[in-house]
Amino acid sequence: MQPVPTFATAAQRAAIRFDLHAFHADAITTRLGEMAARALQRDDPLPGRYHLAGCTDQLGLQIRLFCLAESLTTAEINRALPELTSQGAAACQLITPAGNATWRATAMITAFRGLHIASDWLPTFVDPQGELAGEHVLGIGGASRTLLDLLPPMDEATVLDLGTGSGIQALACAAQARTVIATDISERALGFAELNIALNEPAAPIELRRGSLFAPLGSTRVDVVVSNPPFVITPPGAYAAGLPHYEYRDAGAMQPGDSVIRHLLGSLAQVLNVGGIAVLLANWECGEQIAEVSAELHYDLDVWVIERERRDIAAYSDMWLRDGGLTPQSALWEPAYGAYLEDFATRGVSEVAFGFILVANRGSAPGPPMRETTIAHGPPLRGDELWPLFRTRQWLTRASDDDIARARLVAGADVTMEHHFRIGESDPAAITITIGGGLHQQRQVATEVAGLLSACDGLLRVDQIAAALADLLEVDATAMLDACIAHARMLLANGYVHRDEQHSGAKSPS
């Protein structure tokens, strides 16, 4: 593999940042056109190469060099990087001779959310017959985007980015945090993270440490942990058959099955400060019963496991073998595939779940720990909606029925209600409530739930709404209160309503 580029001097760092000041996502999409831009997102450079063939403008040349893996002449490199120049780029090992007096970039550079992220080239860009190297450093993939969307609030926090890879999460965290510690077992990954720090000039300091899992922290405690760890379950038999250990994704070389994720969860209480929070992407095994990922956690931790999808063991094995560049025509395919199936069968595993885990260290706060699992399909989930919902679920875990009865609730602005009528009937046959954000849920509910939700404007307590509904529906008041407390818990837990602090002390209307 090519050496990782290094910008050792302040002058070199300033030069590359100046040259890339117009190299951003919107400009690249506009210059490529929608079709070629979509193809590039699928790791297909050919439409872009056809579209930009022979172009000589600076942005077009930068796209050809850093996005499409094309070889450029010295004169073209100088137009693409006028401040750094071809001589400076070669000195930084950003370009390498490609034959016929041309140069090729040693790293791909992606513009994403205001950042420039360098990574290794995928084989599809430089050698379609090539295989992915075990030490490959991935760019911005689907998992990276998912974690970026889930980042928690971290104002002035000390943040650990565990398994930093290219450093994308560390750079995103540095926009809010006081300081960021970024760790990885891969020396090459840390080289790319250092390169990306040089490309982006983060607002907060980022300290790079090499080592496995939490070992690089030593005795340091942090306020926030974010991690896209090596969660892919890979059996030892697949390595024995010749499958490379992909450092960016594979847990199998360290611990069997999903025990890496369990180890991370089990260690968080010793890493997080009281009040600290964490978010981890994960795969976990499902046998005859759903695996309880959080079953052996420290008592001080509240945990919310969110399952996004499942795959049976054949689909799971196929997916990750192809991710490594293998096909059914590869000599390694059948023995590696067989090793996967045998390994899962040995542990009685039939499916593997994909998702993420939110954690909070509540310290010695009274009451039971929160242990919840939610299955949430549909559109991507966002951290700015999930973290407040996590806090609500923490409160619900320890809230008494009297706490719920006294609460004043407000329906979310993205909550809608539909009444469905059969032709000729005046009473609805069904009532559906939908929340557009958060968990993106839709539920069919009873009339009393619709009545409770309709009255959630922050002015009345739950017990007052229940009394009014009992009178309206002519049912027992105590039974209605019990039902409304249960319904309020459901509505709060799923984000249909939130507690209204503003009116908590307000006098109820007569």
BELBELVEN-V338863 format. One record per residue. N is the residue number from 1. SS is DSSP state (hx for helix, st for strand, lp for the rest). PHI is phi in degrees with one decimal (999 if undefined). PSI is psi in whole degrees, -180 to 180 (999 if undefined). Layout:
[[N;SS;PHI;PSI] [N;SS;PHI;PSI]]
//
This chain:
[[1;lp;999;154] [2;lp;-68.6;148] [3;lp;-65.0;153] [4;lp;-73.3;131] [5;lp;-57.8;149] [6;lp;-136.2;124] [7;lp;-103.9;93] [8;lp;-82.0;-24] [9;lp;-114.5;157] [10;hx;-61.8;-35] [11;hx;-65.6;-41] [12;hx;-64.7;-43] [13;hx;-63.8;-42] [14;hx;-64.6;-38] [15;hx;-66.5;-46] [16;hx;-68.5;-37] [17;hx;-64.6;-40] [18;hx;-64.1;-45] [19;hx;-64.7;-30] [20;lp;-97.2;14] [21;lp;-64.4;-27] [22;lp;-101.8;5] [23;lp;-90.2;80] [24;lp;-129.7;167] [25;hx;-58.3;-48] [26;hx;-63.1;-42] [27;hx;-65.7;-39] [28;hx;-65.5;-44] [29;hx;-60.9;-44] [30;hx;-62.8;-43] [31;hx;-69.6;-36] [32;hx;-78.1;-34] [33;lp;91.3;154] [34;hx;-60.3;-43] [35;hx;-64.5;-49] [36;hx;-67.5;-34] [37;hx;-65.7;-41] [38;hx;-64.6;-40] [39;hx;-62.7;-41] [40;hx;-62.8;-36] [41;hx;-64.3;-24] [42;lp;-91.4;12] [43;lp;64.5;35] [44;lp;-117.9;106] [45;lp;-86.5;-10] [46;hx;-62.1;-47] [47;hx;-58.6;-38] [48;hx;-65.2;-39] [49;hx;-64.6;-40] [50;hx;-64.7;-43] [51;hx;-67.6;-37] [52;lp;-102.2;10] [53;lp;-55.1;126] [54;lp;78.4;2] [55;lp;-68.1;153] [56;lp;-128.4;0] [57;lp;-75.4;158] [58;hx;-60.7;-49] [59;hx;-63.8;-44] [60;hx;-60.2;-41] [61;hx;-67.0;-39] [62;hx;-63.8;-40] [63;hx;-64.6;-44] [64;hx;-60.1;-39] [65;hx;-76.3;-50] [66;hx;-99.7;-16] [67;lp;-111.7;-29] [68;lp;-114.0;-1] [69;lp;60.2;33] [70;lp;-85.6;154] [71;lp;-89.9;137] [72;st;-123.4;154] [73;st;-74.6;169] [74;hx;-59.9;-42] [75;hx;-63.2;-39] [76;hx;-68.7;-38] [77;hx;-61.4;-42] [78;hx;-65.6;-33] [79;hx;-73.9;-36] [80;hx;-71.2;-37] [81;lp;-128.9;69] [82;lp;-65.9;-29] [83;lp;-82.5;-46] [84;lp;-74.7;-40] [85;hx;70.5;164] [86;hx;-64.3;-36] [87;hx;-64.2;-45] [88;hx;-67.3;-39] [89;hx;-63.3;-40] [90;hx;-66.8;-40] [91;hx;-63.8;-33] [92;lp;-84.9;-1] [93;lp;62.7;28] [94;lp;-78.6;-25] [95;st;-129.9;157] [96;st;-139.7;148] [97;st;-57.2;138] [98;st;-119.2;8] [99;st;90.4;156] [100;lp;55.8;39] [101;lp;59.0;36] [102;st;-123.0;169] [103;st;-129.6;148] [104;st;-126.4;145] [105;st;-68.5;138] [106;lp;-82.8;-11] [107;lp;-142.6;149] [108;st;-81.8;141] [109;st;-123.1;123] [110;st;-111.1;135] [111;st;-94.0;124] [112;st;-152.2;121] [113;lp;49.8;44] [114;lp;81.3;4] [115;st;-115.4;157] [116;st;-110.9;120] [117;st;-120.1;116] [118;st;-92.7;147] [119;st;-157.8;175] [120;lp;-69.5;151] [121;lp;-71.9;139] [122;lp;-75.1;151] [123;hx;-55.8;-31] [124;hx;-60.7;-20] [125;hx;-90.9;-33] [126;hx;-118.4;-25] [127;lp;-159.1;89] [128;lp;-54.0;-24] [129;lp;-90.9;-5] [130;lp;-77.7;159] [131;lp;-106.4;155] [132;lp;-70.6;129] [133;lp;-75.6;150] [134;lp;-60.3;-33] [135;lp;-92.2;13] [136;lp;-52.6;137] [137;lp;-106.4;114] [138;lp;-75.5;150] [139;lp;-84.6;-135] [140;lp;-95.5;98] [141;lp;-100.2;-173] [142;hx;-61.2;-40] [143;hx;-64.8;-41] [144;hx;-60.1;-44] [145;hx;-64.7;-41] [146;hx;-60.1;-48] [147;hx;-65.9;-39] [148;hx;-58.4;-39] [149;hx;-70.7;-20] [150;hx;-100.5;0] [151;lp;-57.0;136] [152;lp;-83.2;171] [153;lp;-63.4;141] [154;lp;-148.7;36] [155;lp;-57.1;122] [156;lp;58.2;27] [157;lp;-93.0;158] [158;st;-91.8;120] [159;st;-116.3;138] [160;st;-107.4;123] [161;st;-102.8;100] [162;st;-89.0;123] [163;lp;77.0;55] [164;lp;-68.0;-26] [165;lp;60.5;-124] [166;lp;-72.2;-12] [167;lp;95.2;9] [168;hx;-60.1;-42] [169;hx;-69.1;-41] [170;hx;-59.7;-42] [171;hx;-66.4;-40] [172;hx;-65.0;-42] [173;hx;-65.4;-34] [174;hx;-63.2;-17] [175;lp;-69.2;-22] [176;lp;-119.0;-32] [177;lp;-75.6;165] [178;lp;-80.0;-42] [179;st;-154.7;152] [180;st;-127.6;132] [181;st;-108.0;121] [182;st;-115.3;124] [183;st;-121.8;154] [184;st;-163.3;151] [185;lp;-79.5;-19] [186;lp;-92.0;121] [187;hx;-64.0;-37] [188;hx;-67.8;-41] [189;hx;-60.5;-43] [190;hx;-66.0;-31] [191;hx;-63.9;-42] [192;hx;-68.6;-37] [193;hx;-61.5;-41] [194;hx;-64.7;-40] [195;hx;-60.8;-44] [196;hx;-71.5;-29] [197;hx;-62.6;-43] [198;hx;-63.7;-37] [199;hx;-71.3;-25] [200;hx;-117.4;-17] [201;lp;52.4;68] [202;lp;-63.6;155] [203;lp;-71.7;-33] [204;lp;-112.0;152] [205;st;-66.3;142] [206;st;-119.9;119] [207;st;-101.4;125] [208;st;-95.3;130] [209;st;-133.6;136] [210;st;-98.3;139] [211;lp;155.9;173] [212;lp;-91.6;132] [213;lp;50.4;-126] [214;lp;-88.5;-2] [215;hx;-55.8;-39] [216;hx;-65.5;-16] [217;hx;-72.8;-29] [218;lp;62.0;-126] [219;lp;-93.3;3] [220;lp;-67.5;135] [221;lp;-109.4;153] [222;st;-130.5;167] [223;st;-92.8;-30] [224;st;-139.8;136] [225;st;-119.2;128] [226;st;-122.5;138] [227;st;-152.7;128] [228;lp;-107.2;79] [229;lp;-78.0;174] [230;lp;-74.9;81] [231;lp;-92.9;-6] [232;st;-69.4;127] [233;lp;-82.1;113] [234;lp;-127.9;122] [235;lp;-75.1;149] [236;hx;-55.6;-33] [237;hx;-62.0;-30] [238;hx;-69.2;-37] [239;hx;-67.1;-39] [240;hx;-62.3;-31] [241;lp;-78.6;-9] [242;lp;115.8;0] [243;lp;-67.4;130] [244;lp;-64.1;153] [245;lp;-85.4;109] [246;lp;-82.7;108] [247;lp;-61.3;-32] [248;lp;-74.1;-12] [249;lp;-139.9;-28] [250;st;-90.1;130] [251;lp;-94.9;-15] [252;lp;-62.4;-27] [253;lp;-74.3;-15] [254;lp;-103.2;-53] [255;lp;-145.2;149] [256;lp;-74.5;156] [257;lp;57.5;-140] [258;lp;-98.2;22] [259;hx;-69.3;-21] [260;hx;-62.2;-45] [261;hx;-64.7;-42] [262;hx;-62.9;-39] [263;hx;-64.3;-44] [264;hx;-59.1;-48] [265;hx;-62.6;-42] [266;hx;-67.2;-19] [267;hx;-98.1;-9] [268;hx;-63.6;-33] [269;hx;-63.0;-27] [270;hx;-87.2;-6] [271;lp;-110.4;-38] [272;st;-84.6;136] [273;st;-64.8;158] [274;st;-59.3;131] [275;st;88.8;-7] [276;st;-72.8;159] [277;st;-134.3;159] [278;st;-147.0;152] [279;st;-137.1;129] [280;st;-130.6;135] [281;st;-78.6;151] [282;st;-157.9;154] [283;st;-116.6;143] [284;st;-144.3;151] [285;st;-82.0;142] [286;st;-120.7;121] [287;lp;-97.2;-139] [288;lp;-66.3;-29] [289;lp;-118.6;154] [290;lp;-61.1;131] [291;lp;-63.9;131] [292;lp;-91.2;91] [293;lp;-57.5;-33] [294;lp;-98.5;18] [295;lp;-63.8;-32] [296;lp;-114.6;34] [297;lp;-79.1;159] [298;lp;-62.0;143] [299;lp;-59.7;-30] [300;lp;-74.1;-9] [301;st;-96.8;133] [302;st;-96.9;136] [303;st;-135.8;133] [304;st;-124.5;112] [305;st;-95.3;125] [306;st;-116.4;114] [307;st;-92.1;125] [308;st;-99.3;-33] [309;st;-163.6;167] [310;st;-131.7;152] [311;st;-134.3;142] [312;st;-69.8;166] [313;hx;-65.2;-28] [314;hx;-68.9;-46] [315;hx;-65.2;-38] [316;hx;-64.0;-46] [317;hx;-63.1;-45] [318;hx;-59.5;-44] [319;hx;-59.1;-49] [320;hx;-80.4;-25] [321;hx;-66.8;-42] [322;hx;-68.0;-35] [323;hx;-58.9;-33] [324;lp;-83.5;5] [325;lp;94.1;4] [326;lp;-82.9;154] [327;lp;-132.4;166] [328;lp;-58.8;-17] [329;lp;-83.1;-12] [330;lp;-71.0;144] [331;lp;-63.3;-28] [332;lp;-82.0;-15] [333;hx;-57.9;-57] [334;hx;-65.2;-46] [335;hx;-65.2;-37] [336;hx;-69.4;-43] [337;hx;-60.6;-45] [338;hx;-61.8;-36] [339;hx;-65.1;-40] [340;hx;-58.6;-53] [341;hx;-61.8;-41] [342;hx;-66.1;-41] [343;hx;-63.6;-46] [344;hx;-63.7;-42] [345;hx;-62.8;-36] [346;hx;-59.8;-34] [347;lp;-99.5;7] [348;lp;68.0;31] [349;lp;-94.0;128] [350;lp;-109.5;-25] [351;st;-142.6;159] [352;st;-126.4;133] [353;st;-96.3;148] [354;st;-114.1;140] [355;st;176.0;-155] [356;st;-148.6;165] [357;st;-132.7;126] [358;st;-101.6;136] [359;st;-136.2;144] [360;st;-137.3;137] [361;st;-92.4;103] [362;lp;-87.3;-1] [363;lp;67.6;-137] [364;lp;-99.1;26] [365;lp;-57.9;141] [366;lp;-68.4;160] [367;lp;98.4;168] [368;lp;-73.3;155] [369;lp;-72.0;152] [370;lp;-83.3;127] [371;st;-135.3;101] [372;st;-134.1;147] [373;st;-127.2;130] [374;st;-125.1;134] [375;st;-96.0;118] [376;lp;-134.4;104] [377;lp;-96.7;-177] [378;lp;99.9;-153] [379;lp;-62.6;163] [380;lp;-57.2;146] [381;lp;-98.0;151] [382;lp;-119.1;138] [383;hx;-62.8;-36] [384;hx;-67.4;-16] [385;hx;-99.9;-35] [386;hx;-75.7;-37] [387;hx;-66.6;-43] [388;hx;-61.0;-36] [389;hx;-67.7;-36] [390;hx;-61.2;-44] [391;hx;-62.4;-39] [392;hx;-62.9;-44] [393;hx;-65.9;-35] [394;hx;-60.1;-46] [395;hx;-63.0;-42] [396;hx;-63.1;-34] [397;hx;-57.6;-34] [398;hx;-113.2;3] [399;lp;-81.2;135] [400;lp;-80.2;169] [401;hx;-62.1;-34] [402;hx;-65.0;-37] [403;hx;-60.6;-43] [404;hx;-67.2;-43] [405;hx;-60.3;-35] [406;hx;-87.0;-7] [407;lp;-73.4;145] [408;st;-105.6;125] [409;st;-113.7;149] [410;st;-128.8;128] [411;st;-69.5;144] [412;lp;-68.1;151] [413;lp;-66.4;-20] [414;lp;-100.4;17] [415;st;-96.4;131] [416;st;-125.5;158] [417;st;-133.3;134] [418;st;-123.9;135] [419;st;-105.2;129] [420;st;-110.4;124] [421;lp;-114.7;142] [422;lp;-80.2;152] [423;lp;-57.1;127] [424;lp;86.6;-3] [425;lp;-106.1;146] [426;lp;-94.8;-20] [427;lp;-96.8;140] [428;lp;-66.8;140] [429;lp;-79.0;-25] [430;st;-157.6;149] [431;st;-125.6;129] [432;st;-119.4;133] [433;st;-114.9;140] [434;st;-133.8;139] [435;st;-115.6;126] [436;lp;-77.2;-28] [437;lp;-109.1;-157] [438;lp;56.2;-121] [439;lp;-86.1;-1] [440;lp;55.1;49] [441;lp;-94.6;154] [442;st;-133.6;131] [443;st;-134.4;145] [444;st;-92.6;129] [445;st;-128.0;163] [446;lp;-78.9;166] [447;hx;-57.8;-40] [448;hx;-66.8;-32] [449;hx;-68.2;-43] [450;hx;-61.0;-40] [451;hx;-65.0;-43] [452;hx;-61.7;-48] [453;hx;-63.0;-40] [454;hx;-62.9;-27] [455;lp;-93.3;2] [456;lp;-83.1;82] [457;st;-120.9;10] [458;st;87.7;-6] [459;st;-89.7;-34] [460;st;-111.8;147] [461;st;-75.9;164] [462;hx;-60.5;-41] [463;hx;-66.4;-33] [464;hx;-70.0;-40] [465;hx;-64.1;-41] [466;hx;-61.6;-41] [467;hx;-62.9;-42] [468;hx;-65.4;-40] [469;hx;-66.8;-37] [470;hx;-61.4;-43] [471;hx;-64.4;-45] [472;hx;-65.5;-42] [473;hx;-93.4;-3] [474;lp;56.3;55] [475;lp;-126.8;170] [476;lp;-62.7;132] [477;hx;-66.2;-41] [478;hx;-64.7;-43] [479;hx;-63.2;-40] [480;hx;-66.9;-39] [481;hx;-62.7;-46] [482;hx;-58.9;-43] [483;hx;-64.9;-43] [484;hx;-67.6;-34] [485;hx;-63.4;-45] [486;hx;-64.2;-42] [487;hx;-65.3;-39] [488;hx;-62.9;-39] [489;hx;-60.2;-44] [490;hx;-63.4;-45] [491;hx;-64.4;-40] [492;hx;-67.0;-46] [493;hx;-63.1;-27] [494;lp;-105.8;5] [495;lp;86.1;8] [496;lp;-68.5;-31] [497;st;-135.9;163] [498;st;-136.4;159] [499;st;-70.8;138] [500;lp;-97.6;103] [501;lp;-73.8;-31] [502;lp;-60.7;-38] [503;lp;-102.3;15] [504;lp;-61.9;-28] [505;lp;-108.5;7] [506;lp;-73.0;148] [507;lp;-73.6;134] [508;lp;-69.6;145] [509;lp;-67.2;146] [510;lp;-78.2;999]]
//
